[in-house]
């Protein structure tokens, strides 16, 4: 998911460079949403891993 957000960020930068402001704004918005979603899932994964039961030896 982080790769997708970086891809949309790159698309937004290229579109902004060439002057396509509508496309750049849309791609930047999608990149922000995907990045926040990635961060939320990452934090949830860390919390779940912390509270996971360990098997007894």
C-alpha distance matrix in Angstrom:
0.0 3.8 5.3 5.1 6.4 8.7 9.8 10.8 12.5 14.3 15.4 16.7 18.6 20.2 21.1 22.6 24.5 26.1 26.9 24.9 24.3 23.3 20.5 19.4 19.5 17.5 14.7 14.8 14.8 11.7 9.9 11.6 10.6 6.8 7.7 10.2 8.3 6.1 9.7 11.4 9.8 10.5 14.0 14.7 13.9 16.3 18.9 18.9 19.4 22.2 24.1 23.8 27.2 28.3 30.7 34.3 35.7
3.8 0.0 3.8 5.4 5.1 6.2 8.6 10.0 10.5 12.3 14.3 15.2 16.5 18.4 19.9 20.9 22.5 24.6 25.6 23.9 23.3 22.8 20.1 18.4 18.7 17.4 14.3 13.7 14.3 11.9 9.1 10.5 10.8 7.3 6.3 9.6 9.1 6.3 8.8 11.7 10.8 10.3 13.7 15.3 14.6 16.2 19.1 19.8 19.9 22.2 24.6 24.6 28.2 29.1 31.6 35.1 36.3
5.3 3.8 0.0 3.8 5.5 5.1 6.1 8.7 9.7 10.5 12.3 14.2 15.3 16.5 18.2 19.8 21.0 22.8 24.2 22.6 22.6 22.2 19.1 17.6 18.6 17.2 13.7 13.9 15.2 12.5 9.9 12.4 12.9 9.5 9.3 12.9 12.4 9.9 12.6 15.4 14.3 13.9 17.3 18.8 17.8 19.4 22.5 22.9 22.8 25.4 27.8 27.5 30.8 31.5 33.8 37.3 38.3
5.1 5.4 3.8 0.0 3.8 5.4 5.0 6.3 8.5 9.8 10.5 12.3 14.3 15.4 16.4 18.2 19.9 21.3 22.4 20.3 20.2 19.4 16.2 15.3 16.0 14.1 10.8 11.6 12.5 9.4 7.5 10.6 10.6 7.3 8.6 12.0 11.2 9.9 13.1 15.2 14.4 15.0 18.3 19.4 18.9 21.0 23.6 23.9 24.3 27.0 29.0 28.8 32.3 33.3 35.6 39.1 40.4
6.4 5.1 5.5 3.8 0.0 3.8 5.4 5.2 6.1 8.6 9.8 10.4 12.3 14.3 15.2 16.3 18.3 20.1 20.8 19.0 18.3 17.7 15.0 13.4 13.7 12.3 9.1 8.8 9.8 7.3 4.4 7.1 8.1 5.4 5.7 9.3 9.7 8.7 11.2 13.7 13.8 14.2 17.0 18.6 18.7 20.4 22.8 23.7 24.3 26.5 28.7 28.9 32.6 33.7 36.3 39.8 41.3
8.7 6.2 5.1 5.4 3.8 0.0 3.8 5.5 4.9 6.2 8.6 9.7 10.5 12.3 14.1 15.1 16.4 18.5 19.8 18.5 18.2 18.4 15.5 13.4 14.5 13.9 10.3 9.8 11.9 10.2 6.8 9.5 11.4 9.1 8.3 12.1 12.9 11.3 13.2 16.3 16.4 16.0 18.9 20.9 20.6 21.8 24.7 25.7 25.9 28.0 30.5 30.7 34.3 35.1 37.7 41.1 42.2
9.8 8.6 6.1 5.0 5.4 3.8 0.0 3.8 5.4 5.1 6.2 8.6 9.9 10.7 12.2 14.2 15.4 16.8 18.3 16.7 17.0 17.0 13.6 12.2 14.0 12.8 9.1 10.0 12.3 10.1 7.8 11.3 12.7 10.4 10.9 14.6 14.9 13.7 16.2 18.9 18.7 18.8 21.8 23.5 23.1 24.7 27.5 28.2 28.4 30.8 33.1 33.1 36.6 37.4 39.8 43.2 44.4
10.8 10.0 8.7 6.3 5.2 5.5 3.8 0.0 3.8 5.4 4.9 6.1 8.6 9.9 10.3 12.0 14.1 15.4 16.1 14.1 14.0 13.6 10.4 9.1 10.4 9.1 5.3 6.5 8.7 6.8 5.2 8.9 10.4 9.0 10.1 13.3 14.0 13.7 16.1 18.4 18.7 19.3 22.0 23.6 23.8 25.5 27.9 28.8 29.5 31.7 33.8 34.0 37.6 38.8 41.3 44.8 46.2
12.5 10.5 9.7 8.5 6.1 4.9 5.4 3.8 0.0 3.8 5.4 5.0 6.2 8.7 9.8 10.5 12.3 14.4 15.2 13.9 13.4 13.8 11.3 8.7 10.0 10.1 6.6 5.7 8.9 8.4 5.6 8.3 11.0 10.2 9.9 13.1 14.7 14.1 15.7 18.5 19.4 19.4 21.8 23.9 24.2 25.4 27.9 29.2 29.7 31.6 34.0 34.5 38.2 39.3 42.0 45.4 46.7
14.3 12.3 10.5 9.8 8.6 6.2 5.1 5.4 3.8 0.0 3.8 5.4 5.1 6.2 8.5 9.8 10.6 12.5 14.2 13.4 13.8 14.7 11.8 9.5 11.9 12.2 8.6 8.8 12.2 11.5 9.1 12.1 14.6 13.4 13.2 16.7 18.0 17.0 18.8 21.8 22.2 22.0 24.7 26.8 26.7 27.9 30.6 31.8 32.0 34.0 36.6 36.9 40.4 41.3 43.8 47.2 48.3
15.4 14.3 12.3 10.5 9.8 8.6 6.2 4.9 5.4 3.8 0.0 3.8 5.5 5.2 6.0 8.5 9.8 10.8 12.2 10.6 11.4 11.9 8.6 7.1 10.1 9.8 6.5 8.1 11.3 10.5 9.4 12.7 14.7 13.9 14.6 17.8 18.8 18.4 20.6 23.1 23.6 23.9 26.6 28.4 28.5 30.0 32.6 33.5 34.0 36.2 38.5 38.7 42.3 43.3 45.8 49.3 50.5
16.7 15.2 14.2 12.3 10.4 9.7 8.6 6.1 5.0 5.4 3.8 0.0 3.8 5.5 5.1 6.0 8.5 10.0 10.4 8.9 8.6 9.5 7.0 4.1 6.8 7.7 5.0 5.4 9.0 9.5 8.5 10.9 13.5 13.6 14.0 16.8 18.3 18.5 20.1 22.6 23.6 24.1 26.3 28.2 28.8 30.1 32.4 33.7 34.5 36.3 38.6 39.1 42.8 44.0 46.7 50.2 51.5
18.6 16.5 15.3 14.3 12.3 10.5 9.9 8.6 6.2 5.1 5.5 3.8 0.0 3.8 5.5 5.1 6.1 8.7 9.8 9.8 9.9 11.9 9.9 6.7 9.5 11.2 8.8 8.2 12.0 12.8 11.0 13.1 16.2 16.1 15.7 18.6 20.6 20.3 21.5 24.4 25.5 25.4 27.6 29.9 30.3 31.3 33.7 35.3 35.7 37.4 39.9 40.6 44.2 45.2 47.9 51.3 52.5
20.2 18.4 16.5 15.4 14.3 12.3 10.7 9.9 8.7 6.2 5.2 5.5 3.8 0.0 3.8 5.4 5.0 6.4 8.7 8.7 10.2 12.2 9.8 7.8 11.3 12.5 10.2 10.9 14.5 14.8 13.5 16.1 18.8 18.4 18.5 21.6 23.2 22.7 24.4 27.2 28.0 28.0 30.5 32.6 32.7 33.9 36.5 37.8 38.1 40.1 42.6 43.0 46.5 47.4 50.0 53.4 54.4
21.1 19.9 18.2 16.4 15.2 14.1 12.2 10.3 9.8 8.5 6.0 5.1 5.5 3.8 0.0 3.8 5.4 5.2 6.2 5.1 6.9 8.6 6.4 5.1 8.9 10.1 8.7 10.0 13.1 13.8 13.5 15.9 18.2 18.5 19.1 21.8 23.3 23.5 25.2 27.6 28.6 29.1 31.4 33.3 33.8 35.2 37.5 38.7 39.4 41.4 43.6 44.1 47.7 48.9 51.5 54.9 56.2
22.6 20.9 19.8 18.2 16.3 15.1 14.2 12.0 10.5 9.8 8.5 6.0 5.1 5.4 3.8 0.0 3.8 5.4 5.0 5.6 5.6 8.7 7.9 5.3 8.2 10.7 9.9 9.8 13.0 14.6 14.0 15.7 18.5 19.2 19.3 21.7 23.8 24.0 25.3 27.8 29.2 29.5 31.4 33.6 34.3 35.4 37.6 39.2 39.9 41.6 43.9 44.7 48.4 49.6 52.4 55.7 57.1
24.5 22.5 21.0 19.9 18.3 16.4 15.4 14.1 12.3 10.6 9.8 8.5 6.1 5.0 5.4 3.8 0.0 3.8 5.5 7.7 8.9 12.1 11.1 8.9 12.0 14.3 13.1 13.0 16.5 17.8 16.7 18.6 21.6 21.9 21.7 24.4 26.5 26.3 27.5 30.3 31.5 31.5 33.6 35.9 36.4 37.3 39.7 41.3 41.8 43.4 46.0 46.7 50.3 51.3 54.0 57.3 58.4
26.1 24.6 22.8 21.3 20.1 18.5 16.8 15.4 14.4 12.5 10.8 10.0 8.7 6.4 5.2 5.4 3.8 0.0 3.8 5.9 8.5 11.3 10.4 9.5 12.8 14.7 13.8 14.7 17.8 18.9 18.5 20.7 23.2 23.6 23.9 26.6 28.3 28.4 29.9 32.5 33.6 33.8 36.1 38.2 38.6 39.8 42.2 43.6 44.1 46.0 48.4 48.9 52.6 53.6 56.2 59.6 60.7
26.9 25.6 24.2 22.4 20.8 19.8 18.3 16.1 15.2 14.2 12.2 10.4 9.8 8.7 6.2 5.0 5.5 3.8 0.0 3.8 5.6 8.8 9.1 8.4 10.9 13.3 13.4 14.0 16.6 18.3 18.4 20.1 22.6 23.5 24.0 26.2 28.1 28.6 30.0 32.3 33.7 34.2 36.2 38.2 39.0 40.2 42.4 43.9 44.7 46.4 48.6 49.4 53.1 54.3 57.1 60.5 61.8
24.9 23.9 22.6 20.3 19.0 18.5 16.7 14.1 13.9 13.4 10.6 8.9 9.8 8.7 5.1 5.6 7.7 5.9 3.8 0.0 3.8 5.7 5.6 6.1 8.7 10.2 10.8 12.1 14.3 15.7 16.4 18.3 20.3 21.2 22.3 24.4 25.9 26.7 28.4 30.4 31.7 32.5 34.6 36.3 37.2 38.7 40.7 42.0 43.0 44.9 46.9 47.5 51.2 52.6 55.2 58.8 60.2
24.3 23.3 22.6 20.2 18.3 18.2 17.0 14.0 13.4 13.8 11.4 8.6 9.9 10.2 6.9 5.6 8.9 8.5 5.6 3.8 0.0 3.8 5.5 4.9 6.0 8.5 9.8 10.3 12.1 14.2 15.0 16.2 18.3 19.8 20.7 22.4 24.2 25.3 26.7 28.5 30.1 31.1 32.8 34.5 35.7 37.1 38.9 40.4 41.6 43.3 45.2 46.1 49.8 51.4 54.2 57.6 59.3
23.3 22.8 22.2 19.4 17.7 18.4 17.0 13.6 13.8 14.7 11.9 9.5 11.9 12.2 8.6 8.7 12.1 11.3 8.8 5.7 3.8 0.0 3.8 5.4 5.2 6.3 8.7 9.9 10.7 12.5 14.3 15.5 16.8 18.6 20.0 21.5 22.8 24.4 26.0 27.4 28.9 30.3 32.0 33.4 34.7 36.4 38.0 39.2 40.7 42.5 44.2 44.9 48.7 50.4 53.1 56.7 58.4
20.5 20.1 19.1 16.2 15.0 15.5 13.6 10.4 11.3 11.8 8.6 7.0 9.9 9.8 6.4 7.9 11.1 10.4 9.1 5.6 5.5 3.8 0.0 3.8 5.5 5.1 6.1 8.4 9.9 10.6 12.1 14.2 15.5 16.5 18.1 20.1 21.2 22.3 24.3 25.9 27.0 28.3 30.4 31.7 32.7 34.5 36.4 37.4 38.6 40.7 42.4 42.9 46.6 48.2 50.8 54.3 56.0
19.4 18.4 17.6 15.3 13.4 13.4 12.2 9.1 8.7 9.5 7.1 4.1 6.7 7.8 5.1 5.3 8.9 9.5 8.4 6.1 4.9 5.4 3.8 0.0 3.8 5.5 5.2 6.0 8.5 9.9 10.4 12.2 14.3 15.3 16.2 18.3 19.9 20.8 22.3 24.3 25.7 26.5 28.5 30.2 31.2 32.7 34.6 35.9 37.0 38.8 40.8 41.5 45.3 46.7 49.5 52.9 54.5
19.5 18.7 18.6 16.0 13.7 14.5 14.0 10.4 10.0 11.9 10.1 6.8 9.5 11.3 8.9 8.2 12.0 12.8 10.9 8.7 6.0 5.2 5.5 3.8 0.0 3.8 5.6 5.1 6.1 8.7 9.8 10.5 12.4 14.3 15.2 16.6 18.4 19.8 21.1 22.7 24.4 25.6 27.2 28.8 30.2 31.6 33.2 34.7 36.1 37.7 39.5 40.4 44.2 45.9 48.7 52.2 54.0
17.5 17.4 17.2 14.1 12.3 13.9 12.8 9.1 10.1 12.2 9.8 7.7 11.2 12.5 10.1 10.7 14.3 14.7 13.3 10.2 8.5 6.3 5.1 5.5 3.8 0.0 3.8 5.4 5.1 6.3 8.6 10.0 10.8 12.4 14.3 15.7 16.7 18.4 20.2 21.4 22.7 24.3 26.1 27.3 28.6 30.5 32.0 33.1 34.6 36.5 38.1 38.8 42.5 44.3 47.0 50.5 52.4
14.7 14.3 13.7 10.8 9.1 10.3 9.1 5.3 6.6 8.6 6.5 5.0 8.8 10.2 8.7 9.9 13.1 13.8 13.4 10.8 9.8 8.7 6.1 5.2 5.6 3.8 0.0 3.8 5.4 5.1 6.1 8.6 10.0 10.5 12.1 14.3 15.3 16.3 18.3 20.0 21.0 22.2 24.4 25.8 26.6 28.5 30.4 31.4 32.6 34.6 36.4 36.9 40.6 42.2 44.8 48.3 50.0
14.8 13.7 13.9 11.6 8.8 9.8 10.0 6.5 5.7 8.8 8.1 5.4 8.2 10.9 10.0 9.8 13.0 14.7 14.0 12.1 10.3 9.9 8.4 6.0 5.1 5.4 3.8 0.0 3.8 5.5 5.0 6.2 8.7 9.9 10.4 12.3 14.2 15.1 16.4 18.4 20.0 20.8 22.6 24.4 25.5 26.9 28.7 30.2 31.3 33.0 35.0 35.9 39.6 41.2 44.0 47.4 49.1
14.8 14.3 15.2 12.5 9.8 11.9 12.3 8.7 8.9 12.2 11.3 9.0 12.0 14.5 13.1 13.0 16.5 17.8 16.6 14.3 12.1 10.7 9.9 8.5 6.1 5.1 5.4 3.8 0.0 3.8 5.4 5.2 6.3 8.7 9.9 10.8 12.4 14.2 15.5 16.8 18.5 20.0 21.4 22.8 24.4 26.0 27.4 28.7 30.3 32.0 33.6 34.5 38.3 40.2 43.0 46.5 48.4
11.7 11.9 12.5 9.4 7.3 10.2 10.1 6.8 8.4 11.5 10.5 9.5 12.8 14.8 13.8 14.6 17.8 18.9 18.3 15.7 14.2 12.5 10.6 9.9 8.7 6.3 5.1 5.5 3.8 0.0 3.8 5.4 5.2 6.2 8.5 10.0 10.6 12.2 14.3 15.4 16.5 18.2 20.1 21.2 22.3 24.4 25.9 26.9 28.4 30.4 31.9 32.5 36.2 38.0 40.7 44.2 46.1
9.9 9.1 9.9 7.5 4.4 6.8 7.8 5.2 5.6 9.1 9.4 8.5 11.0 13.5 13.5 14.0 16.7 18.5 18.4 16.4 15.0 14.3 12.1 10.4 9.8 8.6 6.1 5.0 5.4 3.8 0.0 3.8 5.5 5.2 6.0 8.6 9.8 10.4 12.2 14.3 15.3 16.2 18.4 20.0 20.8 22.4 24.4 25.6 26.7 28.6 30.5 31.2 34.9 36.4 39.2 42.6 44.3
11.6 10.5 12.4 10.6 7.1 9.5 11.3 8.9 8.3 12.1 12.7 10.9 13.1 16.1 15.9 15.7 18.6 20.7 20.1 18.3 16.2 15.5 14.2 12.2 10.5 10.0 8.6 6.2 5.2 5.4 3.8 0.0 3.8 5.5 5.1 6.2 8.6 9.8 10.6 12.3 14.3 15.2 16.6 18.4 19.9 21.2 22.7 24.3 25.7 27.2 29.0 30.1 33.9 35.6 38.6 42.0 43.9
10.6 10.8 12.9 10.6 8.1 11.4 12.7 10.4 11.0 14.6 14.7 13.5 16.2 18.8 18.2 18.5 21.6 23.2 22.6 20.3 18.3 16.8 15.5 14.3 12.4 10.8 10.0 8.7 6.3 5.2 5.5 3.8 0.0 3.8 5.5 5.3 6.2 8.6 10.0 10.7 12.3 14.2 15.6 16.6 18.3 20.1 21.3 22.5 24.3 26.0 27.4 28.3 32.1 34.1 36.9 40.4 42.5
6.8 7.3 9.5 7.3 5.4 9.1 10.4 9.0 10.2 13.4 13.9 13.6 16.1 18.4 18.5 19.2 21.9 23.6 23.5 21.2 19.8 18.6 16.5 15.3 14.3 12.4 10.5 9.9 8.7 6.2 5.2 5.5 3.8 0.0 3.8 5.5 5.0 6.0 8.6 9.9 10.5 12.1 14.3 15.3 16.2 18.3 20.0 20.9 22.2 24.3 25.9 26.5 30.2 31.9 34.6 38.1 40.0
7.7 6.3 9.3 8.6 5.7 8.3 10.9 10.1 9.9 13.2 14.6 14.0 15.7 18.5 19.1 19.3 21.7 23.9 24.0 22.3 20.7 20.0 18.1 16.2 15.2 14.3 12.1 10.4 9.9 8.5 6.0 5.1 5.5 3.8 0.0 3.8 5.4 5.0 6.2 8.7 9.9 10.4 12.4 14.3 15.2 16.5 18.5 19.9 20.9 22.7 24.7 25.5 29.3 30.8 33.7 37.1 38.9
10.2 9.6 12.9 12.0 9.3 12.1 14.6 13.3 13.1 16.7 17.8 16.8 18.6 21.6 21.8 21.7 24.4 26.6 26.2 24.4 22.4 21.5 20.1 18.3 16.6 15.7 14.3 12.3 10.8 10.0 8.6 6.2 5.3 5.5 3.8 0.0 3.8 5.4 5.1 6.2 8.6 9.7 10.6 12.3 14.1 15.4 16.6 18.3 19.9 21.3 22.9 24.2 27.9 29.8 32.9 36.2 38.3
8.3 9.1 12.4 11.2 9.7 12.9 14.9 14.0 14.7 18.0 18.8 18.3 20.6 23.2 23.3 23.8 26.5 28.3 28.1 25.9 24.2 22.8 21.2 19.9 18.4 16.7 15.3 14.2 12.4 10.6 9.8 8.6 6.2 5.0 5.4 3.8 0.0 3.8 5.5 5.1 6.2 8.5 10.0 10.6 12.2 14.3 15.5 16.4 18.2 20.1 21.4 22.2 25.9 27.9 30.8 34.2 36.4
6.1 6.3 9.9 9.9 8.7 11.3 13.7 13.7 14.1 17.0 18.4 18.5 20.3 22.7 23.5 24.0 26.3 28.4 28.6 26.7 25.3 24.4 22.3 20.8 19.8 18.4 16.3 15.1 14.2 12.2 10.4 9.8 8.6 6.0 5.0 5.4 3.8 0.0 3.8 5.5 5.2 6.1 8.7 9.9 10.4 12.3 14.3 15.3 16.3 18.4 20.3 20.8 24.5 26.1 28.9 32.4 34.2
9.7 8.8 12.6 13.1 11.2 13.2 16.2 16.1 15.7 18.8 20.6 20.1 21.5 24.4 25.2 25.3 27.5 29.9 30.0 28.4 26.7 26.0 24.3 22.3 21.1 20.2 18.3 16.4 15.5 14.3 12.2 10.6 10.0 8.6 6.2 5.1 5.5 3.8 0.0 3.8 5.5 5.0 6.2 8.6 9.7 10.6 12.4 14.2 15.3 16.6 18.7 19.8 23.6 25.2 28.4 31.6 33.6
11.4 11.7 15.4 15.2 13.7 16.3 18.9 18.4 18.5 21.8 23.1 22.6 24.4 27.2 27.6 27.8 30.3 32.5 32.3 30.4 28.5 27.4 25.9 24.3 22.7 21.4 20.0 18.4 16.8 15.4 14.3 12.3 10.7 9.9 8.7 6.2 5.1 5.5 3.8 0.0 3.8 5.4 5.3 6.2 8.5 10.0 10.7 12.2 14.2 15.5 16.8 18.1 21.9 24.0 27.2 30.4 32.7
9.8 10.8 14.3 14.4 13.8 16.4 18.7 18.7 19.4 22.2 23.6 23.6 25.5 28.0 28.6 29.2 31.5 33.6 33.7 31.7 30.1 28.9 27.0 25.7 24.4 22.7 21.0 20.0 18.5 16.5 15.3 14.3 12.3 10.5 9.9 8.6 6.2 5.2 5.5 3.8 0.0 3.8 5.5 5.1 6.0 8.6 9.9 10.4 12.1 14.2 15.5 16.1 19.8 21.7 24.6 28.1 30.2
10.5 10.3 13.9 15.0 14.2 16.0 18.8 19.3 19.4 22.0 23.9 24.1 25.4 28.0 29.1 29.5 31.5 33.8 34.2 32.5 31.1 30.3 28.3 26.5 25.6 24.3 22.2 20.8 20.0 18.2 16.2 15.2 14.2 12.1 10.4 9.7 8.5 6.1 5.0 5.4 3.8 0.0 3.8 5.5 5.0 6.3 8.7 9.9 10.5 12.4 14.6 15.3 19.0 20.4 23.5 26.8 28.7
14.0 13.7 17.3 18.3 17.0 18.9 21.8 22.0 21.8 24.7 26.6 26.3 27.6 30.5 31.4 31.4 33.6 36.1 36.2 34.6 32.8 32.0 30.4 28.5 27.2 26.1 24.4 22.6 21.4 20.1 18.4 16.6 15.6 14.3 12.4 10.6 10.0 8.7 6.2 5.3 5.5 3.8 0.0 3.8 5.3 5.1 6.2 8.6 9.8 10.6 12.6 14.2 17.9 19.7 23.1 26.1 28.3
14.7 15.3 18.8 19.4 18.6 20.9 23.5 23.6 23.9 26.8 28.4 28.2 29.9 32.6 33.3 33.6 35.9 38.2 38.2 36.3 34.5 33.4 31.7 30.2 28.8 27.3 25.8 24.4 22.8 21.2 20.0 18.4 16.6 15.3 14.3 12.3 10.6 9.9 8.6 6.2 5.1 5.5 3.8 0.0 3.8 5.4 5.1 6.1 8.5 9.9 10.8 12.0 15.8 18.0 21.2 24.4 26.9
13.9 14.6 17.8 18.9 18.7 20.6 23.1 23.8 24.2 26.7 28.5 28.8 30.3 32.7 33.8 34.3 36.4 38.6 39.0 37.2 35.7 34.7 32.7 31.2 30.2 28.6 26.6 25.5 24.4 22.3 20.8 19.9 18.3 16.2 15.2 14.1 12.2 10.4 9.7 8.5 6.0 5.0 5.3 3.8 0.0 3.8 5.5 5.2 6.1 8.6 10.1 10.4 14.1 15.8 18.8 22.2 24.3
16.3 16.2 19.4 21.0 20.4 21.8 24.7 25.5 25.4 27.9 30.0 30.1 31.3 33.9 35.2 35.4 37.3 39.8 40.2 38.7 37.1 36.4 34.5 32.7 31.6 30.5 28.5 26.9 26.0 24.4 22.4 21.2 20.1 18.3 16.5 15.4 14.3 12.3 10.6 10.0 8.6 6.3 5.1 5.4 3.8 0.0 3.8 5.5 5.1 6.2 8.9 10.0 13.6 14.9 18.3 21.3 23.3
18.9 19.1 22.5 23.6 22.8 24.7 27.5 27.9 27.9 30.6 32.6 32.4 33.7 36.5 37.5 37.6 39.7 42.2 42.4 40.7 38.9 38.0 36.4 34.6 33.2 32.0 30.4 28.7 27.4 25.9 24.4 22.7 21.3 20.0 18.5 16.6 15.5 14.3 12.4 10.7 9.9 8.7 6.2 5.1 5.5 3.8 0.0 3.8 5.4 5.1 6.4 8.6 12.2 14.3 17.8 20.6 23.2
18.9 19.8 22.9 23.9 23.7 25.7 28.2 28.8 29.2 31.8 33.5 33.7 35.3 37.8 38.7 39.2 41.3 43.6 43.9 42.0 40.4 39.2 37.4 35.9 34.7 33.1 31.4 30.2 28.7 26.9 25.6 24.3 22.5 20.9 19.9 18.3 16.4 15.3 14.2 12.2 10.4 9.9 8.6 6.1 5.2 5.5 3.8 0.0 3.8 5.4 5.3 5.9 9.7 12.1 15.3 18.4 21.1
19.4 19.9 22.8 24.3 24.3 25.9 28.4 29.5 29.7 32.0 34.0 34.5 35.7 38.1 39.4 39.9 41.8 44.1 44.7 43.0 41.6 40.7 38.6 37.0 36.1 34.6 32.6 31.3 30.3 28.4 26.7 25.7 24.3 22.2 20.9 19.9 18.2 16.3 15.3 14.2 12.1 10.5 9.8 8.5 6.1 5.1 5.4 3.8 0.0 3.8 5.6 5.2 8.7 10.0 13.3 16.4 18.6
22.2 22.2 25.4 27.0 26.5 28.0 30.8 31.7 31.6 34.0 36.2 36.3 37.4 40.1 41.4 41.6 43.4 46.0 46.4 44.9 43.3 42.5 40.7 38.8 37.7 36.5 34.6 33.0 32.0 30.4 28.6 27.2 26.0 24.3 22.7 21.3 20.1 18.4 16.6 15.5 14.2 12.4 10.6 9.9 8.6 6.2 5.1 5.4 3.8 0.0 3.8 5.7 8.6 9.9 13.6 16.1 18.4
24.1 24.6 27.8 29.0 28.7 30.5 33.1 33.8 34.0 36.6 38.5 38.6 39.9 42.6 43.6 43.9 46.0 48.4 48.6 46.9 45.2 44.2 42.4 40.8 39.5 38.1 36.4 35.0 33.6 31.9 30.5 29.0 27.4 25.9 24.7 22.9 21.4 20.3 18.7 16.8 15.5 14.6 12.6 10.8 10.1 8.9 6.4 5.3 5.6 3.8 0.0 3.8 6.4 8.9 12.5 14.9 17.9
23.8 24.6 27.5 28.8 28.9 30.7 33.1 34.0 34.5 36.9 38.7 39.1 40.6 43.0 44.1 44.7 46.7 48.9 49.4 47.5 46.1 44.9 42.9 41.5 40.4 38.8 36.9 35.9 34.5 32.5 31.2 30.1 28.3 26.5 25.5 24.2 22.2 20.8 19.8 18.1 16.1 15.3 14.2 12.0 10.4 10.0 8.6 5.9 5.2 5.7 3.8 0.0 3.8 6.4 9.6 12.6 15.4
27.2 28.2 30.8 32.3 32.6 34.3 36.6 37.6 38.2 40.4 42.3 42.8 44.2 46.5 47.7 48.4 50.3 52.6 53.1 51.2 49.8 48.7 46.6 45.3 44.2 42.5 40.6 39.6 38.3 36.2 34.9 33.9 32.1 30.2 29.3 27.9 25.9 24.5 23.6 21.9 19.8 19.0 17.9 15.8 14.1 13.6 12.2 9.7 8.7 8.6 6.4 3.8 0.0 3.8 6.5 9.1 12.3
28.3 29.1 31.5 33.3 33.7 35.1 37.4 38.8 39.3 41.3 43.3 44.0 45.2 47.4 48.9 49.6 51.3 53.6 54.3 52.6 51.4 50.4 48.2 46.7 45.9 44.3 42.2 41.2 40.2 38.0 36.4 35.6 34.1 31.9 30.8 29.8 27.9 26.1 25.2 24.0 21.7 20.4 19.7 18.0 15.8 14.9 14.3 12.1 10.0 9.9 8.9 6.4 3.8 0.0 3.8 6.4 9.1
30.7 31.6 33.8 35.6 36.3 37.7 39.8 41.3 42.0 43.8 45.8 46.7 47.9 50.0 51.5 52.4 54.0 56.2 57.1 55.2 54.2 53.1 50.8 49.5 48.7 47.0 44.8 44.0 43.0 40.7 39.2 38.6 36.9 34.6 33.7 32.9 30.8 28.9 28.4 27.2 24.6 23.5 23.1 21.2 18.8 18.3 17.8 15.3 13.3 13.6 12.5 9.6 6.5 3.8 0.0 3.8 6.4
34.3 35.1 37.3 39.1 39.8 41.1 43.2 44.8 45.4 47.2 49.3 50.2 51.3 53.4 54.9 55.7 57.3 59.6 60.5 58.8 57.6 56.7 54.3 52.9 52.2 50.5 48.3 47.4 46.5 44.2 42.6 42.0 40.4 38.1 37.1 36.2 34.2 32.4 31.6 30.4 28.1 26.8 26.1 24.4 22.2 21.3 20.6 18.4 16.4 16.1 14.9 12.6 9.1 6.4 3.8 0.0 3.8
35.7 36.3 38.3 40.4 41.3 42.2 44.4 46.2 46.7 48.3 50.5 51.5 52.5 54.4 56.2 57.1 58.4 60.7 61.8 60.2 59.3 58.4 56.0 54.5 54.0 52.4 50.0 49.1 48.4 46.1 44.3 43.9 42.5 40.0 38.9 38.3 36.4 34.2 33.6 32.7 30.2 28.7 28.3 26.9 24.3 23.3 23.2 21.1 18.6 18.4 17.9 15.4 12.3 9.1 6.4 3.8 0.0
